[in-house]
Structures are given as C-alpha cells and as structure tokens.
C-alpha cells in the first residue's frame, strides 16, 4: 500500500511541475484532490481496511495530500510571475527607438500669418491692441467721421443686432477693426503706436469675401509723423512679410472717411506661368488702404489735431495669406476640411521668427 501511495505522489507531483499555465494546473488539482480525485478516492476506501492498516494508510495519504496542495500553490505563484514577466516583455516600449509617425495637428494659415505679422510689427515697435467684436454706432461709425447719412454705411453692409430693452440704439458686429483705434485714443493721451488684429463682419460672400474675415490695422500718432513715415513703414512691412529684398509699391489716391489724404497701395507682381510672384514683374495688385488720420477723428477722441497727427492703414489678413501661400478660395478657410488644413497648414512647433525666417 505504501509503495502505491509513493508512486501516486510522484506521478501527481510531476504533473503539477509540468503544468504550463494556471488552467492546466487547475486540471491537475481536480484530478488529484477534487471530489473524484485519486487521493480523495483512496481516502474514501480507508473504511474497508483493518484498523492498523487504516491508521498507517490514512496518515500517509493525509501527508501526501498536504504536500500536493503545497506544491500546487508554489506552482501557481510561479506561473503568475511568468505570466506577468511575459506580459511586460510583450507590452514594453523602447524609448530610445524613433517614434512612429502619428497624426498631428496643423496651424491654420490665418493663425500663421497673424504670428508672422506680430513678429514684424513687434520689431517696428508697435504694440498689439484688441477690442470687442460687438460695437456701438459711435465707435464703429460716428467717431470715425462716418455720419448717419454717409454712403460708407451702405458699403459696409453691416450686421445690426436686435435692440435690447432700454437700449437707445441697436448694437452691431464691427465692420472693421478701426473701433479699437478709437478706444485706444479715448483711453489715454498720445503718442499711439499700435496694431489691431481681429475678426470683422460684413454681409458679403463670394470667392474673395466671407461674412466673417480677419483684418489688421495700424495706427501711429505723435507730433512729427508724416506721409513719408507711412510709406517707409508699409514698404518695410511688405519686404519682411513677403520675404523679398525689393518690392515695387505705388500709392493711388483714394477716399476713406477716417483718413485725409487717403491712398490705396499696390505692389508689383508677376503672374507668368500660372504662378504669382510678389516683388517682380509688370503687373500690380492692391493689398491695403491707408492715409493720414483725419483731424475730425482725432477731435472726436479728444486729441488736439493742431498738435498731433499720424497715419493709419488696414489690410485683410485672409487676403495676405491667400497671396503669400497661393490659396485660391477664401471660403475654404472656414470649411473645417482637415484635408485642406493638412495641405495648407503649418507644423505647430515651427514658429515664425524674423531671424529664422517667417514661412520656412
């Protein structure tokens, strides 16, 4: 009987050690110690033995049962450690390896161009000023020498809002960024040297116009500024923005209610071979409007027009982006098409600088 028990223990112990995973080990445990297990069946047969034989066999079987249970527990712990080690090996990352290219975001051309403009204007000593998108009639029109009967109000195609209870006049979505010039001059005394970026709104939509677009205006007011400074500033700006050594410019007489004299600025370009080249060629392209600030605008803001004078200019940021980066349709700027953004967008960390190059 003892020889049979020893043989059984060796067989079951070998099966425990040979179990490849926890499922196989559980099957061995059931085979050995389950209700119908081989050790359990021998224990059930002790009742048919003589007392002395039953006592010796029972003691031996209980010892075998305890050693098998201990061996099974040790093997279970070992298998758990092996599984964890295998999982760590399969799921580990080698941080020294080059990363796999993943989907990345892109900077919108409008945001990129604004950053380029800020770099240029900061180098010129101009500060950024901002104001609200919702304006009143005074800041958007009256203070800018645009009286109620002025035809410029029709030209702007203004979005008026519903008049609120107790409001004397209806508010509106600003039609240009010029109201920020008014707010700046009302906030404190001259001199003023600012640029004003922001969204503007007009009821217009086609290939080169959208109901919402981005503008940038500049304002310089002090005691000595004149038209020559305006020309020099715009020439330096265009050379830096379009990244050309020379740029042909011409100033055509024009009319704006808030400047006198007023001018529209054209730059030389070439359209040969289906390409638009800025700064060379015999063609001309209008890019902005400018002029000396009208004395009535200064007086409306409490600035002495006999002592102070200055210039202002305004341009469309979206249009500048179209010209510089060859984008044919303004409406695509606001379509939220990821394919378009991947094509025309910019790498987020490739920030424009004058030293390193704006567009790179």
PyMOL commands that set and color helices and strands:
alter all, ss='L'
color gray80, all
select helices_A, chain A and resi 2-18+22-33+38-48+51-91+109-123+137-140+142-144+152-156+178-187+227-242+272-274+295-300+317-325+330-334+338-344
alter helices_A, ss='H'
color red, helices_A
select strands_A, chain A and resi 106-107+127-128+134-135+172-173+192-201+212-222+249-256+259-270+277-278+283-293+309-316+346-347
alter strands_A, ss='S'
color yellow, strands_A
deselect
rebuild
show_as cartoon
